[in-house]
């Protein structure tokens, strides 16, 4: 996982100049129609860091191919300039590099409800899964930090 210092060195601090950060790193991703049709909760357009688009598309396509996409009940957001809950460092959401899914069923510190197969797809595609965090599991959270 990347440290806050590494993220700020790479992208700048979105909490200091959010407009500049957004101009340089964020974009609207028009989700391919076949993904939008297959995964109803996923919006047709997502505002995210440009670096997250390709890995997210690959992951969603693999979930569809393996017929695991039906586990996604809700899309709960990507971009939100804020600190991690209860901590002093910025969330990966502040950099537009994390997506939350099924938040109501996978709360921070709570039970993780995804199937092992579903989580394996995310891991194989290179994502860090909050479900794997021992001290404070966050099953809703998937972040891209392989850049």
N, CA, C and O of each residue as an XYZ file, in Angstrom:
588
protein
N       0.841     -1.189      0.000
C       0.000      0.000      0.000
C       0.880      1.244      0.000
O       1.958      1.265      0.593
N       0.401      2.264     -0.669
C       1.123      3.530     -0.721
C       0.889      4.326      0.563
O      -0.187      4.269      1.159
N       1.910      5.060      0.971
C       1.775      5.951      2.126
C       1.168      7.274      1.668
O       1.140      7.577      0.475
N       0.688      8.051      2.621
C       0.142      9.362      2.276
C       1.222     10.221      1.614
O       0.934     10.941      0.658
N       2.453     10.155      2.108
C       3.550     10.934      1.518
C       3.767     10.551      0.054
O       3.984     11.422     -0.788
N       3.711      9.257     -0.252
C       3.875      8.807     -1.638
C       2.733      9.309     -2.515
O       2.959      9.739     -3.646
N       1.520      9.257     -1.999
C       0.360      9.721     -2.762
C       0.441     11.218     -3.036
O       0.175     11.665     -4.152
N       0.806     11.987     -2.025
C       0.898     13.439     -2.194
C       2.046     13.793     -3.136
O       1.927     14.727     -3.929
N       3.147     13.064     -3.057
C       4.257     13.306     -3.983
C       3.818     13.050     -5.421
O       4.190     13.798     -6.325
N       3.035     12.005     -5.637
C       2.599     11.623     -6.989
C       1.491     12.522     -7.529
O       1.503     12.888     -8.704
N       0.524     12.882     -6.663
C      -0.679     13.574     -7.134
C      -0.851     14.995     -6.612
O      -1.668     15.748     -7.142
N      -0.104     15.374     -5.590
C      -0.398     16.625     -4.896
C      -1.432     16.345     -3.815
O      -1.970     15.241     -3.730
N      -1.703     17.342     -2.999
C      -2.638     17.173     -1.883
C      -4.020     17.684     -2.278
O      -4.216     18.895     -2.381
N      -4.978     16.790     -2.501
C      -6.312     17.236     -2.918
C      -7.030     18.069     -1.866
O      -7.969     18.795     -2.191
N      -6.605     17.975     -0.617
C      -7.260     18.771      0.427
C      -6.741     20.209      0.451
O      -7.350     21.071      1.084
N      -5.633     20.476     -0.224
C      -5.068     21.829     -0.279
C      -5.592     22.583     -1.496
O      -6.025     23.729     -1.377
N      -5.553     21.943     -2.672
C      -6.058     22.567     -3.897
C      -6.854     21.527     -4.675
O      -6.360     20.927     -5.630
N      -8.087     21.331     -4.247
C      -8.926     20.294     -4.840
C      -9.180     20.551     -6.318
O      -9.166     19.615     -7.118
N      -9.413     21.806     -6.692
C      -9.707     22.117     -8.095
C      -8.533     21.732     -8.998
O      -8.735     21.138    -10.057
N      -7.320     22.063     -8.589
C      -6.141     21.710     -9.386
C      -5.971     20.197     -9.454
O      -5.654     19.649    -10.510
N      -6.181     19.528     -8.332
C      -6.089     18.070     -8.305
C      -7.088     17.461     -9.290
O      -6.734     16.582    -10.075
N      -8.328     17.928     -9.245
C      -9.356     17.375    -10.129
C      -9.035     17.621    -11.598
O      -9.200     16.725    -12.425
N      -8.578     18.824    -11.927
C      -8.233     19.128    -13.322
C      -7.148     18.187    -13.839
O      -7.198     17.741    -14.986
N      -6.182     17.892    -12.999
C      -5.039     17.102    -13.442
C      -5.267     15.590    -13.411
O      -4.734     14.874    -14.259
N      -6.045     15.098    -12.454
C      -6.091     13.650    -12.236
C      -7.465     12.985    -12.356
O      -7.540     11.765    -12.509
N      -8.530     13.747    -12.290
C      -9.867     13.153    -12.268
C     -10.547     13.271    -13.634
O     -10.255     14.174    -14.417
N     -11.449     12.347    -13.895
C     -12.220     12.384    -15.133
C     -13.536     11.644    -14.923
O     -13.704     10.906    -13.953
N     -14.454     11.855    -15.840
C     -15.695     11.084    -15.847
C     -15.464      9.876    -16.749
O     -15.123     10.015    -17.924
N     -15.653      8.697    -16.181
C     -15.534      7.467    -16.954
C     -16.923      7.062    -17.415
O     -17.817      6.830    -16.601
N     -17.095      6.981    -18.728
C     -18.338      6.467    -19.293
C     -18.220      4.946    -19.315
O     -17.528      4.368    -20.153
N     -18.899      4.332    -18.391
C     -18.819      2.882    -18.214
C     -19.326      2.202    -19.489
O     -20.395      2.556    -19.986
N     -18.583      1.239    -20.023
C     -19.050      0.534    -21.217
C     -20.460     -0.023    -21.009
O     -20.803     -0.521    -19.937
N     -21.247      0.077    -22.047
C     -22.670     -0.288    -21.982
C     -22.878     -1.699    -21.444
O     -23.785     -1.926    -20.642
N     -22.059     -2.639    -21.869
C     -22.260     -4.028    -21.433
C     -22.038     -4.184    -19.931
O     -22.686     -5.015    -19.295
N     -21.138     -3.403    -19.363
C     -20.938     -3.435    -17.912
C     -22.125     -2.783    -17.221
O     -22.652     -3.313    -16.243
N     -22.540     -1.636    -17.732
C     -23.684     -0.914    -17.162
C     -24.942     -1.786    -17.166
O     -25.686     -1.809    -16.186
N     -25.175     -2.489    -18.251
C     -26.365     -3.346    -18.348
C     -26.267     -4.564    -17.431
O     -27.266     -4.977    -16.842
N     -25.088     -5.133    -17.310
C     -24.919     -6.350    -16.510
C     -24.942     -6.078    -15.012
O     -25.432     -6.896    -14.232
N     -24.404     -4.917    -14.611
C     -24.284     -4.614    -13.178
C     -25.126     -3.381    -12.884
O     -24.618     -2.260    -12.879
N     -26.408     -3.593    -12.642
C     -27.358     -2.507    -12.441
C     -26.946     -1.434    -11.450
O     -27.124     -0.252    -11.745
N     -26.405     -1.783    -10.289
C     -26.048     -0.746     -9.316
C     -24.896      0.167     -9.755
O     -24.762      1.280     -9.247
N     -24.073     -0.295    -10.690
C     -22.947      0.525    -11.154
C     -23.499      1.630    -12.051
O     -24.221      1.346    -13.006
N     -23.164      2.897    -11.754
C     -23.685      3.989    -12.582
C     -23.060      3.990    -13.978
O     -21.972      3.451    -14.181
N     -23.748      4.588    -14.919
C     -23.267      4.670    -16.296
C     -22.058      5.592    -16.419
O     -21.279      5.482    -17.366
N     -21.908      6.497    -15.462
C     -20.773      7.428    -15.453
C     -20.211      7.489    -14.040
O     -20.953      7.640    -13.070
N     -18.893      7.369    -13.938
C     -18.236      7.442    -12.632
C     -17.127      8.483    -12.687
O     -16.367      8.553    -13.653
N     -17.051      9.286    -11.639
C     -16.009     10.301    -11.516
C     -14.878      9.700    -10.694
O     -15.042      9.424     -9.505
N     -13.723      9.497    -11.338
C     -12.623      8.814    -10.660
C     -11.272      9.270    -11.193
O     -11.195      9.997    -12.183
N     -10.225      8.843    -10.535
C      -8.868      9.097    -10.982
C      -8.648      8.341    -12.293
O      -9.052      7.186    -12.427
N      -8.015      8.992    -13.241
C      -7.771      8.369    -14.549
C      -7.057      7.018    -14.423
O      -7.306      6.103    -15.209
N      -6.177      6.901    -13.441
C      -5.397      5.669    -13.288
C      -6.238      4.470    -12.860
O      -5.788      3.329    -12.965
N      -7.436      4.717    -12.386
C      -8.277      3.639    -11.878
C      -9.175      3.031    -12.955
O      -9.712      1.941    -12.758
N      -9.348      3.704    -14.072
C     -10.326      3.263    -15.071
C      -9.998      1.889    -15.641
O     -10.839      0.992    -15.587
N      -8.812      1.703    -16.180
C      -8.483      0.416    -16.814
C      -8.569     -0.758    -15.841
O      -9.191     -1.770    -16.164
N      -7.956     -0.651    -14.652
C      -8.075     -1.797    -13.734
C      -9.506     -2.044    -13.265
O      -9.894     -3.193    -13.050
N     -10.295     -0.984    -13.103
C     -11.682     -1.182    -12.680
C     -12.480     -1.848    -13.789
O     -13.281     -2.745    -13.523
N     -12.273     -1.423    -15.023
C     -12.980     -2.053    -16.138
C     -12.608     -3.529    -16.255
O     -13.484     -4.379    -16.422
N     -11.315     -3.837    -16.169
C     -10.883     -5.246    -16.237
C     -11.525     -6.077    -15.129
O     -11.966     -7.202    -15.364
N     -11.573     -5.519    -13.931
C     -12.125     -6.250    -12.787
C     -13.614     -6.490    -12.959
O     -14.094     -7.601    -12.732
N     -14.346     -5.465    -13.357
C     -15.789     -5.626    -13.544
C     -16.086     -6.629    -14.659
O     -17.010     -7.433    -14.541
N     -15.311     -6.582    -15.731
C     -15.504     -7.556    -16.822
C     -15.232     -8.989    -16.336
O     -15.935     -9.924    -16.720
N     -14.220     -9.150    -15.500
C     -13.905    -10.485    -14.980
C     -15.001    -10.974    -14.030
O     -15.342    -12.157    -14.027
N     -15.544    -10.070    -13.234
C     -16.664    -10.455    -12.358
C     -17.854    -10.923    -13.190
O     -18.516    -11.901    -12.841
N     -18.122    -10.226    -14.287
C     -19.219    -10.627    -15.180
C     -18.900    -11.984    -15.803
O     -19.745    -12.879    -15.817
N     -17.689    -12.135    -16.312
C     -17.296    -13.392    -16.960
C     -17.455    -14.585    -16.021
O     -17.858    -15.669    -16.443
N     -17.136    -14.376    -14.757
C     -17.237    -15.459    -13.768
C     -18.610    -15.525    -13.102
O     -18.833    -16.335    -12.202
N     -19.524    -14.670    -13.548
C     -20.888    -14.601    -13.014
C     -20.909    -14.304    -11.518
O     -21.723    -14.852    -10.775
N     -20.001    -13.428    -11.090
C     -19.940    -12.997     -9.692
C     -20.465    -11.574     -9.520
O     -20.595    -11.088     -8.397
N     -20.764    -10.918    -10.621
C     -21.206     -9.517    -10.582
C     -22.520     -9.330     -9.839
O     -22.817     -8.225     -9.385
N     -23.303    -10.378     -9.708
C     -24.594    -10.274     -9.008
C     -24.424    -10.020     -7.513
O     -25.384     -9.659     -6.833
N     -23.225    -10.204     -7.004
C     -22.977     -9.899     -5.588
C     -23.000     -8.391     -5.319
O     -23.173     -7.968     -4.176
N     -22.827     -7.585     -6.364
C     -22.837     -6.127     -6.187
C     -24.283     -5.656     -6.082
O     -25.048     -5.736     -7.043
N     -24.640     -5.167     -4.907
C     -26.000     -4.660     -4.658
C     -26.071     -3.144     -4.735
O     -27.060     -2.587     -5.214
N     -25.020     -2.472     -4.263
C     -25.019     -1.006     -4.268
C     -23.640     -0.472     -4.625
O     -22.610     -1.061     -4.298
N     -23.661      0.659     -5.305
C     -22.457      1.451     -5.562
C     -22.500      2.580     -4.547
O     -23.487      3.311     -4.471
N     -21.438      2.726     -3.766
C     -21.460      3.696     -2.669
C     -20.388      4.773     -2.777
O     -20.096      5.459     -1.797
N     -19.804      4.924     -3.952
C     -18.963      6.079     -4.200
C     -17.495      5.803     -4.422
O     -16.959      4.750     -4.077
N     -16.860      6.826     -5.028
C     -15.425      6.792     -5.308
C     -14.745      8.025     -4.724
O     -13.939      7.910     -3.801
N     -15.063      9.197     -5.251
C     -14.306     10.407     -4.915
C     -14.935     11.171     -3.763
O     -16.109     11.539     -3.804
N     -14.126     11.401     -2.733
C     -14.566     12.175     -1.572
C     -13.307     12.629     -0.833
O     -12.612     11.822     -0.216
N     -13.024     13.928     -0.906
C     -11.824     14.443     -0.236
C     -12.099     14.485      1.261
O     -12.804     15.360      1.764
N     -11.514     13.500      1.962
C     -11.717     13.368      3.407
C     -10.598     12.523      3.990
O      -9.844     11.867      3.271
N     -10.512     12.558      5.306
C      -9.556     11.697      6.007
C     -10.190     10.325      6.233
O     -11.411     10.172      6.187
N      -9.341      9.343      6.475
C      -9.839      8.016      6.840
C     -10.613      8.156      8.138
O     -10.227      8.926      9.018
N     -11.694      7.421      8.257
C     -12.517      7.511      9.468
C     -11.705      7.190     10.711
O     -11.109      6.119     10.830
N     -11.698      8.148     11.639
C     -11.003      7.975     12.905
C      -9.493      8.155     12.844
O      -8.809      7.947     13.845
N      -8.964      8.537     11.692
C      -7.515      8.691     11.536
C      -7.179     10.086     11.003
O      -8.075     10.856     10.655
N      -5.899     10.401     10.945
C      -5.484     11.741     10.516
C      -4.981     11.791      9.075
O      -4.663     12.870      8.575
N      -4.905     10.652      8.404
C      -4.404     10.616      7.028
C      -5.550     10.606      6.027
O      -6.668     10.195      6.338
N      -5.244     11.070      4.815
C      -6.261     11.122      3.772
C      -6.664      9.723      3.316
O      -5.840      8.811      3.245
N      -7.927      9.581      3.015
C      -8.467      8.348      2.455
C      -8.037      8.218      0.993
O      -7.766      9.225      0.339
N      -7.973      7.010      0.484
C      -7.735      6.804     -0.949
C      -8.879      7.395     -1.765
O      -8.700      7.706     -2.943
N     -10.048      7.553     -1.156
C     -11.162      8.216     -1.840
C     -10.815      9.667     -2.154
O     -11.307     10.220     -3.137
N      -9.973     10.289     -1.330
C      -9.562     11.675     -1.563
C      -8.758     11.802     -2.849
O      -8.686     12.883     -3.433
N      -8.157     10.713     -3.289
C      -7.372     10.702     -4.520
C      -8.160     10.075     -5.678
O      -7.627      9.928     -6.778
N      -9.415      9.707     -5.439
C     -10.248      9.099     -6.474
C      -9.786      7.715     -6.867
O     -10.008      7.280     -7.997
N      -9.138      7.012     -5.934
C      -8.535      5.710     -6.229
C      -9.141      4.567     -5.425
O      -8.513      3.519     -5.274
N     -10.345      4.753     -4.910
C     -11.013      3.692     -4.147
C     -12.496      3.697     -4.491
O     -13.083      4.741     -4.778
N     -13.074      2.530     -4.457
C     -14.508      2.382     -4.700
C     -15.114      1.610     -3.537
O     -14.537      0.639     -3.048
N     -16.283      2.057     -3.105
C     -17.039      1.355     -2.067
C     -18.250      0.697     -2.707
O     -18.961      1.312     -3.501
N     -18.475     -0.561     -2.351
C     -19.607     -1.342     -2.850
C     -20.274     -2.047     -1.675
O     -19.600     -2.494     -0.747
N     -21.593     -2.144     -1.718
C     -22.355     -2.862     -0.687
C     -22.031     -2.382      0.723
O     -21.846     -3.193      1.630
N     -21.963     -1.077      0.906
C     -21.577     -0.501      2.205
C     -22.476     -0.969      3.345
O     -21.984     -1.250      4.438
N     -23.767     -1.055      3.114
C     -24.699     -1.441      4.180
C     -24.466     -2.874      4.657
O     -24.787     -3.208      5.797
N     -23.915     -3.713      3.798
C     -23.694     -5.123      4.145
C     -22.262     -5.403      4.597
O     -21.969     -6.479      5.118
N     -21.375     -4.431      4.395
C     -19.952     -4.610      4.709
C     -19.409     -3.383      5.437
O     -18.487     -2.742      4.933
N     -19.946     -3.038      6.597
C     -19.523     -1.810      7.280
C     -18.095     -1.903      7.815
O     -17.570     -2.986      8.071
N     -17.487     -0.727      7.975
C     -16.146     -0.644      8.548
C     -16.119     -1.363      9.893
O     -16.925     -1.073     10.778
N     -15.188     -2.301     10.038
C     -15.045     -3.051     11.280
C     -16.047     -4.173     11.451
O     -16.025     -4.878     12.460
N     -16.928     -4.347     10.476
C     -17.975     -5.367     10.581
C     -17.667     -6.612      9.773
O     -16.558     -6.808      9.275
N     -18.682     -7.439      9.663
C     -18.580     -8.691      8.931
C     -18.438     -8.424      7.432
O     -19.067     -7.508      6.902
N     -17.628     -9.208      6.762
C     -17.449     -9.109      5.314
C     -18.351    -10.149      4.662
O     -18.285    -11.330      5.001
N     -19.194     -9.712      3.727
C     -20.195    -10.616      3.152
C     -19.885    -11.084      1.730
O     -20.657    -11.856      1.160
N     -18.785    -10.639      1.153
C     -18.438    -11.077     -0.201
C     -18.025    -12.546     -0.196
O     -17.502    -13.053      0.796
N     -18.268    -13.221     -1.317
C     -17.779    -14.594     -1.440
C     -16.257    -14.575     -1.608
O     -15.699    -13.587     -2.086
N     -15.591    -15.656     -1.219
C     -14.140    -15.738     -1.437
C     -13.776    -15.578     -2.917
O     -12.743    -14.995     -3.245
N     -14.621    -16.094     -3.801
C     -14.364    -16.006     -5.240
C     -14.414    -14.555     -5.724
O     -13.598    -14.139     -6.547
N     -15.380    -13.790     -5.206
C     -15.522    -12.378     -5.567
C     -14.268    -11.606     -5.163
O     -13.710    -10.856     -5.964
N     -13.831    -11.792     -3.931
C     -12.637    -11.098     -3.437
C     -11.389    -11.549     -4.193
O     -10.485    -10.746     -4.426
N     -11.331    -12.812     -4.573
C     -10.171    -13.328     -5.309
C     -10.003    -12.626     -6.656
O      -8.877    -12.391     -7.096
N     -11.108    -12.292     -7.305
C     -11.028    -11.566     -8.581
C     -10.371    -10.209     -8.372
O      -9.476     -9.834     -9.129
N     -10.799     -9.474     -7.364
C     -10.214     -8.153     -7.085
C      -8.724     -8.274     -6.790
O      -7.915     -7.512     -7.317
N      -8.371     -9.232     -5.949
C      -6.955     -9.413     -5.592
C      -6.116     -9.773     -6.820
O      -5.034     -9.223     -7.021
N      -6.620    -10.693     -7.633
C      -5.883    -11.124     -8.823
C      -5.667     -9.968     -9.791
O      -4.655     -9.918    -10.490
N      -6.611     -9.046     -9.831
C      -6.489     -7.884    -10.710
C      -5.582     -6.806    -10.115
O      -5.317     -5.797    -10.769
N      -5.102     -7.004     -8.883
C      -4.139     -6.091     -8.287
C      -4.682     -5.110     -7.270
O      -3.949     -4.234     -6.810
N      -5.949     -5.232     -6.905
C      -6.568     -4.312     -5.954
C      -6.210     -4.684     -4.519
O      -5.967     -5.850     -4.207
N      -6.181     -3.686     -3.662
C      -6.105     -3.899     -2.223
C      -7.539     -3.933     -1.714
O      -8.302     -2.992     -1.934
N      -7.902     -5.007     -1.039
C      -9.265     -5.183     -0.531
C      -9.299     -4.853      0.955
O      -8.544     -5.421      1.745
N     -10.175     -3.936      1.326
C     -10.335     -3.596      2.737
C     -10.758     -4.790      3.572
O     -10.547     -4.803      4.785
N     -11.347     -5.787      2.946
C     -11.751     -7.007      3.655
C     -10.549     -7.730      4.250
O     -10.702     -8.525      5.178
N      -9.357     -7.463      3.726
C      -8.141     -8.143      4.178
C      -7.463     -7.457      5.355
O      -6.499     -7.995      5.899
N      -7.931     -6.307      5.756
C      -7.273     -5.563      6.833
C      -7.628     -6.181      8.180
O      -8.794     -6.201      8.573
N      -6.630     -6.680      8.876
C      -6.839     -7.420     10.120
C      -7.337     -6.532     11.258
O      -8.264     -6.911     11.974
N      -6.738     -5.362     11.432
C      -7.102     -4.509     12.570
C      -8.477     -3.874     12.420
O      -9.215     -3.729     13.394
N      -8.810     -3.501     11.198
C     -10.059     -2.783     10.966
C     -10.574     -3.132      9.569
O     -10.427     -2.338      8.639
N     -11.179     -4.317      9.415
C     -11.643     -4.700      8.084
C     -12.676     -3.707      7.553
O     -13.504     -3.180      8.296
N     -12.598     -3.473      6.252
C     -13.515     -2.544      5.582
C     -13.974     -3.214      4.296
O     -13.495     -2.899      3.206
N     -14.910     -4.144      4.444
C     -15.334     -4.991      3.339
C     -15.903     -4.275      2.139
O     -15.883     -4.817      1.034
N     -16.405     -3.078      2.326
C     -16.972     -2.325      1.199
C     -15.894     -1.744      0.288
O     -16.187     -1.373     -0.849
N     -14.657     -1.658      0.765
C     -13.596     -0.828      0.188
C     -12.622     -1.614     -0.687
O     -12.081     -2.640     -0.274
N     -12.410     -1.108     -1.906
C     -11.423     -1.655     -2.839
C     -10.606     -0.479     -3.354
O     -11.172      0.491     -3.859
N      -9.281     -0.549     -3.234
C      -8.461      0.585     -3.661
C      -7.385      0.159     -4.643
O      -6.852     -0.949     -4.582
N      -7.082      1.094     -5.565
C      -6.070      0.859     -6.579
C      -4.829      1.662     -6.215
O      -4.860      2.893     -6.190
N      -3.746      0.962     -5.935
C      -2.503      1.665     -5.599
C      -1.298      1.046     -6.304
O      -0.170      1.135     -5.819
N      -1.546      0.429     -7.437
C      -0.473     -0.207     -8.216
C      -0.046      0.716     -9.356
O      -0.291      0.420    -10.525
N       0.583      1.817     -9.018
C       1.079      2.759    -10.026
C       2.458      3.237     -9.638
O       3.058      4.039    -10.354
